[in-house]
Amino acid sequence: MGQLRSEIEQHLLMVEEVLGGMDTFIQRLEKRVSRIEEGLGIEPEGISASGWVADLQRVKAELSSIRNLVK
């Protein structure tokens, strides 16, 4: 009975280690997703006026106005 208890405790420790590793992985993944969302300008309310997408849209609009001036 003592050996069975010891084996169960070892297995529980291994499960705790795996869950701890998964938790760390998920936290890092959440940070990456947050950085990507920030860069894209995605907020809970929708797309903001900042971020890479907003910058590209502004450059596209400026390029379009320059092209119209040159025509």
Biopython code that builds the backbone (N, CA, C, O; Angstrom):
import numpy as np
from Bio.PDB.StructureBuilder import StructureBuilder

atoms = [
    (1, "MET", "N", (0.825, -1.191, 0.000)),
    (1, "MET", "CA", (0.000, 0.000, 0.000)),
    (1, "MET", "C", (0.866, 1.252, 0.000)),
    (1, "MET", "O", (0.543, 2.247, -0.649)),
    (2, "GLY", "N", (1.982, 1.187, 0.744)),
    (2, "GLY", "CA", (2.888, 2.327, 0.803)),
    (2, "GLY", "C", (3.528, 2.615, -0.542)),
    (2, "GLY", "O", (3.740, 3.774, -0.900)),
    (3, "GLN", "N", (3.840, 1.548, -1.296)),
    (3, "GLN", "CA", (4.449, 1.730, -2.612)),
    (3, "GLN", "C", (3.445, 2.360, -3.579)),
    (3, "GLN", "O", (3.800, 3.230, -4.374)),
    (4, "LEU", "N", (2.210, 1.920, -3.506)),
    (4, "LEU", "CA", (1.167, 2.487, -4.367)),
    (4, "LEU", "C", (0.987, 3.973, -4.079)),
    (4, "LEU", "O", (0.866, 4.782, -4.999)),
    (5, "ARG", "N", (0.969, 4.321, -2.806)),
    (5, "ARG", "CA", (0.841, 5.727, -2.424)),
    (5, "ARG", "C", (2.023, 6.530, -2.962)),
    (5, "ARG", "O", (1.842, 7.642, -3.457)),
    (6, "SER", "N", (3.214, 5.980, -2.869)),
    (6, "SER", "CA", (4.419, 6.652, -3.360)),
    (6, "SER", "C", (4.344, 6.866, -4.871)),
    (6, "SER", "O", (4.695, 7.934, -5.372)),
    (7, "GLU", "N", (3.881, 5.835, -5.595)),
    (7, "GLU", "CA", (3.758, 5.950, -7.054)),
    (7, "GLU", "C", (2.711, 6.997, -7.434)),
    (7, "GLU", "O", (2.909, 7.771, -8.371)),
    (8, "ILE", "N", (1.609, 7.015, -6.708)),
    (8, "ILE", "CA", (0.559, 8.004, -6.980)),
    (8, "ILE", "C", (1.096, 9.412, -6.742)),
    (8, "ILE", "O", (0.831, 10.320, -7.530)),
    (9, "GLU", "N", (1.847, 9.598, -5.663)),
    (9, "GLU", "CA", (2.432, 10.912, -5.375)),
    (9, "GLU", "C", (3.404, 11.330, -6.472)),
    (9, "GLU", "O", (3.437, 12.498, -6.860)),
    (10, "GLN", "N", (4.205, 10.371, -6.980)),
    (10, "GLN", "CA", (5.135, 10.681, -8.073)),
    (10, "GLN", "C", (4.368, 11.098, -9.324)),
    (10, "GLN", "O", (4.740, 12.061, -9.995)),
    (11, "HIS", "N", (3.311, 10.380, -9.632)),
    (11, "HIS", "CA", (2.506, 10.718, -10.809)),
    (11, "HIS", "C", (1.853, 12.091, -10.650)),
    (11, "HIS", "O", (1.792, 12.869, -11.602)),
    (12, "LEU", "N", (1.371, 12.379, -9.456)),
    (12, "LEU", "CA", (0.766, 13.689, -9.216)),
    (12, "LEU", "C", (1.792, 14.808, -9.369)),
    (12, "LEU", "O", (1.471, 15.877, -9.887)),
    (13, "LEU", "N", (3.020, 14.569, -8.924)),
    (13, "LEU", "CA", (4.076, 15.567, -9.103)),
    (13, "LEU", "C", (4.367, 15.792, -10.583)),
    (13, "LEU", "O", (4.568, 16.924, -11.022)),
    (14, "MET", "N", (4.387, 14.693, -11.350)),
    (14, "MET", "CA", (4.621, 14.828, -12.793)),
    (14, "MET", "C", (3.486, 15.612, -13.452)),
    (14, "MET", "O", (3.729, 16.449, -14.322)),
    (15, "VAL", "N", (2.256, 15.341, -13.040)),
    (15, "VAL", "CA", (1.105, 16.067, -13.588)),
    (15, "VAL", "C", (1.214, 17.547, -13.242)),
    (15, "VAL", "O", (0.943, 18.400, -14.087)),
    (16, "GLU", "N", (1.609, 17.862, -12.008)),
    (16, "GLU", "CA", (1.787, 19.261, -11.604)),
    (16, "GLU", "C", (2.854, 19.948, -12.452)),
    (16, "GLU", "O", (2.691, 21.106, -12.835)),
    (17, "GLU", "N", (3.946, 19.239, -12.746)),
    (17, "GLU", "CA", (5.004, 19.818, -13.578)),
    (17, "GLU", "C", (4.495, 20.095, -14.982)),
    (17, "GLU", "O", (4.778, 21.150, -15.550)),
    (18, "VAL", "N", (3.747, 19.157, -15.542)),
    (18, "VAL", "CA", (3.198, 19.346, -16.891)),
    (18, "VAL", "C", (2.237, 20.527, -16.904)),
    (18, "VAL", "O", (2.296, 21.369, -17.799)),
    (19, "LEU", "N", (1.351, 20.590, -15.911)),
    (19, "LEU", "CA", (0.397, 21.699, -15.849)),
    (19, "LEU", "C", (1.110, 23.032, -15.661)),
    (19, "LEU", "O", (0.703, 24.041, -16.237)),
    (20, "GLY", "N", (2.171, 23.042, -14.862)),
    (20, "GLY", "CA", (2.955, 24.268, -14.688)),
    (20, "GLY", "C", (3.597, 24.706, -15.993)),
    (20, "GLY", "O", (3.623, 25.894, -16.312)),
    (21, "GLY", "N", (4.122, 23.735, -16.755)),
    (21, "GLY", "CA", (4.706, 24.053, -18.055)),
    (21, "GLY", "C", (3.669, 24.577, -19.027)),
    (21, "GLY", "O", (3.935, 25.509, -19.786)),
    (22, "MET", "N", (2.484, 23.977, -19.004)),
    (22, "MET", "CA", (1.415, 24.447, -19.881)),
    (22, "MET", "C", (0.981, 25.852, -19.499)),
    (22, "MET", "O", (0.704, 26.675, -20.372)),
    (23, "ASP", "N", (0.919, 26.132, -18.210)),
    (23, "ASP", "CA", (0.537, 27.462, -17.739)),
    (23, "ASP", "C", (1.541, 28.505, -18.214)),
    (23, "ASP", "O", (1.158, 29.579, -18.678)),
    (24, "THR", "N", (2.825, 28.184, -18.096)),
    (24, "THR", "CA", (3.872, 29.100, -18.560)),
    (24, "THR", "C", (3.747, 29.329, -20.062)),
    (24, "THR", "O", (3.854, 30.463, -20.528)),
    (25, "PHE", "N", (3.522, 28.254, -20.823)),
    (25, "PHE", "CA", (3.369, 28.360, -22.270)),
    (25, "PHE", "C", (2.184, 29.247, -22.619)),
    (25, "PHE", "O", (2.286, 30.100, -23.501)),
    (26, "ILE", "N", (1.064, 29.055, -21.937)),
    (26, "ILE", "CA", (-0.141, 29.849, -22.211)),
    (26, "ILE", "C", (0.085, 31.316, -21.876)),
    (26, "ILE", "O", (-0.368, 32.194, -22.610)),
    (27, "GLN", "N", (0.777, 31.592, -20.779)),
    (27, "GLN", "CA", (1.063, 32.985, -20.418)),
    (27, "GLN", "C", (1.920, 33.657, -21.488)),
    (27, "GLN", "O", (1.660, 34.799, -21.867)),
    (28, "ARG", "N", (2.939, 32.951, -21.973)),
    (28, "ARG", "CA", (3.786, 33.513, -23.039)),
    (28, "ARG", "C", (2.981, 33.722, -24.313)),
    (28, "ARG", "O", (3.146, 34.731, -24.998)),
    (29, "LEU", "N", (2.117, 32.773, -24.630)),
    (29, "LEU", "CA", (1.277, 32.887, -25.818)),
    (29, "LEU", "C", (0.335, 34.081, -25.707)),
    (29, "LEU", "O", (0.133, 34.803, -26.684)),
    (30, "GLU", "N", (-0.242, 34.294, -24.529)),
    (30, "GLU", "CA", (-1.120, 35.447, -24.318)),
    (30, "GLU", "C", (-0.360, 36.756, -24.497)),
    (30, "GLU", "O", (-0.904, 37.715, -25.044)),
    (31, "LYS", "N", (0.892, 36.808, -24.043)),
    (31, "LYS", "CA", (1.702, 38.019, -24.226)),
    (31, "LYS", "C", (1.960, 38.271, -25.703)),
    (31, "LYS", "O", (1.889, 39.409, -26.167)),
    (32, "ARG", "N", (2.262, 37.199, -26.448)),
    (32, "ARG", "CA", (2.501, 37.354, -27.892)),
    (32, "ARG", "C", (1.251, 37.860, -28.597)),
    (32, "ARG", "O", (1.319, 38.770, -29.422)),
    (33, "VAL", "N", (0.114, 37.266, -28.268)),
    (33, "VAL", "CA", (-1.149, 37.680, -28.885)),
    (33, "VAL", "C", (-1.442, 39.139, -28.556)),
    (33, "VAL", "O", (-1.898, 39.892, -29.417)),
    (34, "SER", "N", (-1.182, 39.540, -27.317)),
    (34, "SER", "CA", (-1.408, 40.937, -26.920)),
    (34, "SER", "C", (-0.529, 41.879, -27.725)),
    (34, "SER", "O", (-0.991, 42.932, -28.167)),
    (35, "ARG", "N", (0.747, 41.509, -27.923)),
    (35, "ARG", "CA", (1.646, 42.363, -28.716)),
    (35, "ARG", "C", (1.184, 42.450, -30.160)),
    (35, "ARG", "O", (1.240, 43.520, -30.765)),
    (36, "ILE", "N", (0.728, 41.338, -30.717)),
    (36, "ILE", "CA", (0.238, 41.343, -32.100)),
    (36, "ILE", "C", (-1.016, 42.207, -32.207)),
    (36, "ILE", "O", (-1.146, 43.008, -33.133)),
    (37, "GLU", "N", (-1.941, 42.041, -31.256)),
    (37, "GLU", "CA", (-3.163, 42.853, -31.273)),
    (37, "GLU", "C", (-2.836, 44.332, -31.138)),
    (37, "GLU", "O", (-3.443, 45.169, -31.806)),
    (38, "GLU", "N", (-1.881, 44.655, -30.277)),
    (38, "GLU", "CA", (-1.479, 46.056, -30.105)),
    (38, "GLU", "C", (-0.882, 46.599, -31.394)),
    (38, "GLU", "O", (-1.187, 47.720, -31.804)),
    (39, "GLY", "N", (-0.034, 45.804, -32.030)),
    (39, "GLY", "CA", (0.582, 46.238, -33.284)),
    (39, "GLY", "C", (-0.435, 46.435, -34.388)),
    (39, "GLY", "O", (-0.318, 47.352, -35.200)),
    (40, "LEU", "N", (-1.432, 45.569, -34.411)),
    (40, "LEU", "CA", (-2.470, 45.677, -35.432)),
    (40, "LEU", "C", (-3.501, 46.743, -35.102)),
    (40, "LEU", "O", (-4.297, 47.131, -35.957)),
    (41, "GLY", "N", (-3.486, 47.210, -33.873)),
    (41, "GLY", "CA", (-4.460, 48.222, -33.469)),
    (41, "GLY", "C", (-5.805, 47.628, -33.117)),
    (41, "GLY", "O", (-6.833, 48.298, -33.218)),
    (42, "ILE", "N", (-5.804, 46.368, -32.704)),
    (42, "ILE", "CA", (-7.061, 45.711, -32.344)),
    (42, "ILE", "C", (-7.304, 45.903, -30.856)),
    (42, "ILE", "O", (-6.448, 45.602, -30.024)),
    (43, "GLU", "N", (-8.482, 46.408, -30.543)),
    (43, "GLU", "CA", (-8.884, 46.624, -29.155)),
    (43, "GLU", "C", (-10.230, 45.950, -28.945)),
    (43, "GLU", "O", (-10.908, 45.612, -29.915)),
    (44, "PRO", "N", (-10.629, 45.748, -27.687)),
    (44, "PRO", "CA", (-11.940, 45.116, -27.444)),
    (44, "PRO", "C", (-13.102, 45.854, -28.118)),
    (44, "PRO", "O", (-14.098, 45.238, -28.496)),
    (45, "GLU", "N", (-12.968, 47.178, -28.266)),
    (45, "GLU", "CA", (-14.036, 47.965, -28.884)),
    (45, "GLU", "C", (-13.977, 47.929, -30.409)),
    (45, "GLU", "O", (-14.917, 48.371, -31.069)),
    (46, "GLY", "N", (-12.901, 47.415, -30.974)),
    (46, "GLY", "CA", (-12.733, 47.387, -32.417)),
    (46, "GLY", "C", (-11.322, 47.794, -32.791)),
    (46, "GLY", "O", (-10.405, 47.684, -31.977)),
    (47, "ILE", "N", (-11.142, 48.262, -34.012)),
    (47, "ILE", "CA", (-9.816, 48.662, -34.490)),
    (47, "ILE", "C", (-9.562, 50.110, -34.104)),
    (47, "ILE", "O", (-10.420, 50.973, -34.291)),
    (48, "SER", "N", (-8.376, 50.369, -33.562)),
    (48, "SER", "CA", (-8.040, 51.725, -33.123)),
    (48, "SER", "C", (-7.342, 52.484, -34.239)),
    (48, "SER", "O", (-7.127, 51.954, -35.329)),
    (49, "ALA", "N", (-6.994, 53.721, -33.956)),
    (49, "ALA", "CA", (-6.310, 54.565, -34.939)),
    (49, "ALA", "C", (-4.803, 54.428, -34.824)),
    (49, "ALA", "O", (-4.067, 55.216, -35.418)),
    (50, "SER", "N", (-4.332, 53.448, -34.076)),
    (50, "SER", "CA", (-2.889, 53.238, -33.959)),
    (50, "SER", "C", (-2.565, 51.805, -34.350)),
    (50, "SER", "O", (-3.456, 50.965, -34.475)),
    (51, "GLY", "N", (-1.295, 51.540, -34.540)),
    (51, "GLY", "CA", (-0.868, 50.196, -34.914)),
    (51, "GLY", "C", (-0.438, 50.141, -36.365)),
    (51, "GLY", "O", (-0.552, 51.110, -37.114)),
    (52, "TRP", "N", (0.059, 48.973, -36.734)),
    (52, "TRP", "CA", (0.609, 48.792, -38.079)),
    (52, "TRP", "C", (-0.446, 48.982, -39.157)),
    (52, "TRP", "O", (-0.187, 49.627, -40.173)),
    (53, "VAL", "N", (-1.629, 48.426, -38.944)),
    (53, "VAL", "CA", (-2.683, 48.525, -39.954)),
    (53, "VAL", "C", (-3.085, 49.977, -40.166)),
    (53, "VAL", "O", (-3.248, 50.419, -41.303)),
    (54, "ALA", "N", (-3.244, 50.718, -39.080)),
    (54, "ALA", "CA", (-3.612, 52.132, -39.192)),
    (54, "ALA", "C", (-2.512, 52.914, -39.898)),
    (54, "ALA", "O", (-2.799, 53.783, -40.721)),
    (55, "ASP", "N", (-1.248, 52.611, -39.580)),
    (55, "ASP", "CA", (-0.129, 53.282, -40.253)),
    (55, "ASP", "C", (-0.150, 52.999, -41.747)),
    (55, "ASP", "O", (0.046, 53.907, -42.555)),
    (56, "LEU", "N", (-0.387, 51.746, -42.120)),
    (56, "LEU", "CA", (-0.441, 51.392, -43.542)),
    (56, "LEU", "C", (-1.601, 52.095, -44.243)),
    (56, "LEU", "O", (-1.462, 52.536, -45.384)),
    (57, "GLN", "N", (-2.729, 52.199, -43.572)),
    (57, "GLN", "CA", (-3.873, 52.890, -44.175)),
    (57, "GLN", "C", (-3.574, 54.370, -44.386)),
    (57, "GLN", "O", (-3.970, 54.945, -45.400)),
    (58, "ARG", "N", (-2.870, 54.992, -43.426)),
    (58, "ARG", "CA", (-2.494, 56.402, -43.589)),
    (58, "ARG", "C", (-1.512, 56.580, -44.743)),
    (58, "ARG", "O", (-1.639, 57.518, -45.530)),
    (59, "VAL", "N", (-0.538, 55.686, -44.845)),
    (59, "VAL", "CA", (0.434, 55.768, -45.941)),
    (59, "VAL", "C", (-0.272, 55.562, -47.272)),
    (59, "VAL", "O", (0.028, 56.254, -48.246)),
    (60, "LYS", "N", (-1.199, 54.625, -47.326)),
    (60, "LYS", "CA", (-1.956, 54.374, -48.555)),
    (60, "LYS", "C", (-2.745, 55.616, -48.966)),
    (60, "LYS", "O", (-2.781, 55.966, -50.146)),
    (61, "ALA", "N", (-3.372, 56.278, -48.006)),
    (61, "ALA", "CA", (-4.142, 57.490, -48.300)),
    (61, "ALA", "C", (-3.226, 58.614, -48.779)),
    (61, "ALA", "O", (-3.561, 59.338, -49.716)),
    (62, "GLU", "N", (-2.062, 58.756, -48.129)),
    (62, "GLU", "CA", (-1.111, 59.794, -48.553)),
    (62, "GLU", "C", (-0.593, 59.515, -49.954)),
    (62, "GLU", "O", (-0.481, 60.432, -50.768)),
    (63, "LEU", "N", (-0.275, 58.253, -50.245)),
    (63, "LEU", "CA", (0.209, 57.883, -51.569)),
    (63, "LEU", "C", (-0.856, 58.154, -52.623)),
    (63, "LEU", "O", (-0.547, 58.627, -53.717)),
    (64, "SER", "N", (-2.095, 57.859, -52.298)),
    (64, "SER", "CA", (-3.190, 58.114, -53.229)),
    (64, "SER", "C", (-3.333, 59.606, -53.510)),
    (64, "SER", "O", (-3.546, 60.004, -54.655)),
    (65, "SER", "N", (-3.217, 60.432, -52.473)),
    (65, "SER", "CA", (-3.331, 61.880, -52.689)),
    (65, "SER", "C", (-2.145, 62.404, -53.494)),
    (65, "SER", "O", (-2.315, 63.312, -54.308)),
    (66, "ILE", "N", (-0.964, 61.861, -53.288)),
    (66, "ILE", "CA", (0.211, 62.273, -54.077)),
    (66, "ILE", "C", (0.014, 61.888, -55.533)),
    (66, "ILE", "O", (0.324, 62.671, -56.430)),
    (67, "ARG", "N", (-0.504, 60.679, -55.775)),
    (67, "ARG", "CA", (-0.753, 60.240, -57.154)),
    (67, "ARG", "C", (-1.769, 61.152, -57.833)),
    (67, "ARG", "O", (-1.626, 61.478, -59.012)),
    (68, "ASN", "N", (-2.787, 61.559, -57.095)),
    (68, "ASN", "CA", (-3.801, 62.445, -57.667)),
    (68, "ASN", "C", (-3.217, 63.817, -57.996)),
    (68, "ASN", "O", (-3.625, 64.438, -58.977)),
    (69, "LEU", "N", (-2.272, 64.299, -57.194)),
    (69, "LEU", "CA", (-1.627, 65.584, -57.472)),
    (69, "LEU", "C", (-0.752, 65.514, -58.717)),
    (69, "LEU", "O", (-0.665, 66.479, -59.476)),
    (70, "VAL", "N", (-0.104, 64.371, -58.926)),
    (70, "VAL", "CA", (0.818, 64.206, -60.057)),
    (70, "VAL", "C", (0.051, 64.067, -61.366)),
    (70, "VAL", "O", (0.572, 64.447, -62.415)),
    (71, "LYS", "N", (-1.152, 63.543, -61.339)),
    (71, "LYS", "CA", (-1.932, 63.327, -62.572)),
    (71, "LYS", "C", (-2.269, 64.598, -63.251)),
    (71, "LYS", "O", (-2.919, 64.586, -64.296)),
]
sb = StructureBuilder()
sb.init_structure("model")
sb.init_model(0)
sb.init_chain("A")
sb.init_seg("    ")
for serial, (resi, resn, name, xyz) in enumerate(atoms, 1):
    if name == "N":
        sb.init_residue(resn, " ", resi, " ")
    sb.init_atom(name, np.array(xyz, "f"), 0.0, 1.0, " ", f" {name:<3s}", serial, name[0])
structure = sb.get_structure()
